[in-house]
Amino acid sequence: IHGLRHENLNPFIGCLTEPARPCLVSEYCARGSLEDVLVQDEIKLDWSFRLSLLTDLVR
C-alpha cells in the first residue's frame, strides 16, 4: 500500500499498531474527505454526479 501512487488517492504514509491507539497516517488533504465534499451544501453536485461518483467507488 505504501508504494501505491495516483493523483486521486491520498498517499498512505504508515500506521501505528499500538493496541491502545491504532491509527493510519496519511498525507494532509486540504479539501477534506470524500464525505466532506458530498455533504457540503456550498459545493453544488447534482444527484446524478453523486450517484456516478459513488458507483465508481464501489467498483
MDAnalysis code that builds the backbone (N, CA, C; Angstrom):
import MDAnalysis as mda
import numpy as np

u = mda.Universe.empty(177, n_residues=59, atom_resindex=np.repeat(np.arange(59), 3), trajectory=True)
u.add_TopologyAttr("name", ["N", "CA", "C"] * 59)
u.add_TopologyAttr("resid", np.arange(1, 60))
u.add_TopologyAttr("resname", ["ILE", "HIS", "GLY", "LEU", "ARG", "HIS", "GLU", "ASN", "LEU", "ASN", "PRO", "PHE", "ILE", "GLY", "CYS", "LEU", "THR", "GLU", "PRO", "ALA", "ARG", "PRO", "CYS", "LEU", "VAL", "SER", "GLU", "TYR", "CYS", "ALA", "ARG", "GLY", "SER", "LEU", "GLU", "ASP", "VAL", "LEU", "VAL", "GLN", "ASP", "GLU", "ILE", "LYS", "LEU", "ASP", "TRP", "SER", "PHE", "ARG", "LEU", "SER", "LEU", "LEU", "THR", "ASP", "LEU", "VAL", "ARG"])
u.atoms.positions = np.array([
    [0.838, -1.195, 0.000],
    [0.000, 0.000, 0.000],
    [0.878, 1.252, 0.000],
    [1.997, 1.197, 0.705],
    [2.860, 2.377, 0.828],
    [3.341, 2.875, -0.532],
    [3.603, 1.977, -1.475],
    [4.102, 2.366, -2.790],
    [3.027, 2.757, -3.783],
    [1.757, 2.637, -3.420],
    [0.648, 2.956, -4.317],
    [0.539, 4.466, -4.503],
    [0.644, 4.914, -5.739],
    [0.584, 6.343, -6.037],
    [-0.398, 6.592, -7.180],
    [-1.260, 7.576, -6.995],
    [-2.193, 8.001, -8.038],
    [-2.663, 9.396, -7.669],
    [-2.925, 10.226, -8.666],
    [-3.319, 11.607, -8.402],
    [-4.639, 11.726, -7.640],
    [-5.486, 10.710, -7.683],
    [-6.778, 10.754, -6.997],
    [-6.764, 10.071, -5.636],
    [-5.606, 9.597, -5.196],
    [-5.507, 8.924, -3.901],
    [-4.714, 9.769, -2.922],
    [-5.166, 9.786, -1.688],
    [-4.429, 10.445, -0.622],
    [-3.311, 9.501, -0.182],
    [-2.041, 9.907, -0.315],
    [-0.925, 8.998, -0.030],
    [-0.915, 8.450, 1.398],
    [-0.709, 7.146, 1.498],
    [-0.584, 6.442, 2.771],
    [0.861, 6.571, 3.234],
    [1.068, 7.024, 4.468],
    [2.416, 7.196, 4.997],
    [2.801, 6.030, 5.895],
    [1.891, 5.596, 6.737],
    [2.199, 4.480, 7.620],
    [1.069, 4.216, 8.589],
    [1.348, 3.359, 9.574],
    [0.332, 3.055, 10.577],
    [0.989, 2.870, 11.939],
    [0.196, 3.049, 12.959],
    [0.618, 2.860, 14.339],
    [-0.168, 1.670, 14.867],
    [0.527, 0.651, 15.321],
    [-0.155, -0.583, 15.723],
    [-0.183, -0.782, 17.230],
    [-0.057, 0.289, 17.968],
    [-0.158, 0.215, 19.416],
    [-1.569, -0.249, 19.780],
    [-1.708, -1.305, 20.588],
    [-3.044, -1.847, 20.879],
    [-4.033, -0.821, 21.443],
    [-3.571, 0.068, 22.278],
    [-4.485, 1.041, 22.889],
    [-4.897, 2.150, 21.925],
    [-4.093, 2.381, 20.882],
    [-4.370, 3.504, 19.999],
    [-3.916, 3.241, 18.560],
    [-4.572, 2.318, 17.856],
    [-4.176, 2.067, 16.461],
    [-4.625, 3.224, 15.563],
    [-3.825, 3.548, 14.563],
    [-4.234, 4.602, 13.628],
    [-3.495, 4.465, 12.307],
    [-4.074, 5.071, 11.273],
    [-3.454, 5.151, 9.954],
    [-2.973, 6.583, 9.755],
    [-1.829, 6.734, 9.121],
    [-1.273, 8.058, 8.869],
    [-1.242, 8.276, 7.361],
    [-1.865, 9.366, 6.931],
    [-1.860, 9.703, 5.509],
    [-1.524, 11.181, 5.358],
    [-1.248, 11.572, 4.136],
    [-0.907, 12.959, 3.863],
    [-2.119, 13.851, 4.132],
    [-1.880, 15.084, 4.570],
    [-2.952, 16.039, 4.831],
    [-3.698, 16.347, 3.535],
    [-5.007, 16.335, 3.612],
    [-5.837, 16.615, 2.443],
    [-6.627, 17.902, 2.714],
    [-6.216, 18.995, 2.112],
    [-6.799, 20.308, 2.391],
    [-8.281, 20.395, 2.039],
    [-8.722, 19.619, 1.053],
    [-10.132, 19.670, 0.641],
    [-11.023, 18.775, 1.480],
    [-10.451, 18.042, 2.406],
    [-11.235, 17.160, 3.258],
    [-11.454, 15.802, 2.615],
    [-12.307, 15.038, 3.233],
    [-12.590, 13.688, 2.746],
    [-13.685, 13.727, 1.678],
    [-13.893, 12.601, 1.047],
    [-14.977, 12.496, 0.074],
    [-16.312, 12.772, 0.757],
    [-16.468, 12.280, 1.968],
    [-17.700, 12.539, 2.718],
    [-17.901, 14.038, 2.915],
    [-16.839, 14.764, 3.254],
    [-16.936, 16.213, 3.430],
    [-17.438, 16.890, 2.160],
    [-16.914, 16.478, 1.020],
    [-17.315, 17.070, -0.259],
    [-18.778, 16.761, -0.560],
    [-19.204, 15.536, -0.294],
    [-20.577, 15.135, -0.627],
    [-21.625, 15.797, 0.253],
    [-21.301, 16.109, 1.499],
    [-22.310, 16.669, 2.400],
    [-22.280, 18.197, 2.483],
    [-21.258, 18.836, 1.934],
    [-21.190, 20.300, 1.986],
    [-22.213, 20.916, 1.040],
    [-23.011, 21.812, 1.572],
    [-24.018, 22.482, 0.750],
    [-23.406, 23.530, -0.176],
    [-22.224, 24.055, 0.185],
    [-21.588, 25.078, -0.642],
    [-21.102, 24.500, -1.974],
    [-20.776, 23.216, -1.981],
    [-20.323, 22.562, -3.208],
    [-21.549, 21.966, -3.885],
    [-21.872, 22.486, -5.047],
    [-23.082, 22.048, -5.751],
    [-22.785, 20.839, -6.642],
    [-23.261, 19.677, -6.223],
    [-23.139, 18.450, -7.013],
    [-24.543, 17.907, -7.231],
    [-24.931, 17.723, -8.489],
    [-26.262, 17.168, -8.716],
    [-26.268, 15.679, -8.349],
    [-27.454, 15.145, -8.153],
    [-27.578, 13.767, -7.664],
    [-27.057, 12.740, -8.652],
    [-27.150, 13.016, -9.949],
    [-26.626, 12.055, -10.920],
    [-25.100, 11.977, -10.825],
    [-24.449, 13.116, -10.576],
    [-22.994, 13.107, -10.405],
    [-22.611, 12.377, -9.121],
    [-23.340, 12.632, -8.039],
    [-23.066, 11.943, -6.766],
    [-23.217, 10.434, -6.924],
    [-24.287, 10.014, -7.593],
    [-24.531, 8.590, -7.808],
    [-23.423, 7.971, -8.656],
    [-23.013, 8.673, -9.696],
    [-21.936, 8.192, -10.553],
    [-20.630, 8.058, -9.770],
    [-20.331, 9.030, -8.954],
    [-19.122, 9.014, -8.135],
    [-19.138, 7.850, -7.158],
    [-20.239, 7.661, -6.475],
    [-20.350, 6.565, -5.510],
    [-20.328, 5.199, -6.193],
    [-20.944, 5.098, -7.366],
    [-20.912, 3.838, -8.118],
    [-19.481, 3.485, -8.510],
    [-18.723, 4.477, -8.959],
    [-17.314, 4.246, -9.300],
    [-16.512, 3.802, -8.084],
    [-16.814, 4.360, -6.939],
    [-16.100, 3.982, -5.713],
    [-16.365, 2.540, -5.309],
    [-17.590, 2.103, -5.492],
    [-17.964, 0.745, -5.098],
    [-17.261, -0.289, -5.973],
    [-17.025, 0.041, -7.225],
    [-16.347, -0.886, -8.133],
    [-14.957, -1.040, -7.672],
])
